C-alpha cells in the first residue's frame, strides 16, 4: 500500500508541472530524442534533463539509448494507477449526483 501511494505521489507530482505535461503530450505522439525535446523549450539542456528524470522516476516515460542518442517514449502503464485512483472518485461523485437527481425528481413530484 505504501509503495502504491508513493507511486501515485510521484505520478501526480510529475503531472503538476506544465513543462512535464507538455513533454508527455509530445512523446505520446511519437518517440523523441532528448535533443528534440529540449529544442522546443526556453530551458537549459540540464533543466530539461531534470524534468525527464522526474518523469522517468515516476515511470511515465522510458528512456533508452540508441547510438549516441537517448530516446524518450511514453510509458502508459504508470497512468493506470492514477486512472484507478481517479475512477474511484468519479464513481463516488456519479453515485452522489444520481442520488441528488433522484431526490430532486421525488421533490418535484411531491410538490406538484
Secondary structure, 3 states (H helix, E strand, C coil): CHHHHHHHHHHHHHHCCHHHHHHHHHHHHCCEEHHHHHHCCCCCHHHHHHHHHHHHHCCCEEEEEECCEEEEEECCHHHHHHHHHHHHHHHHHHHHHHHHHHHHHHHHHHHC
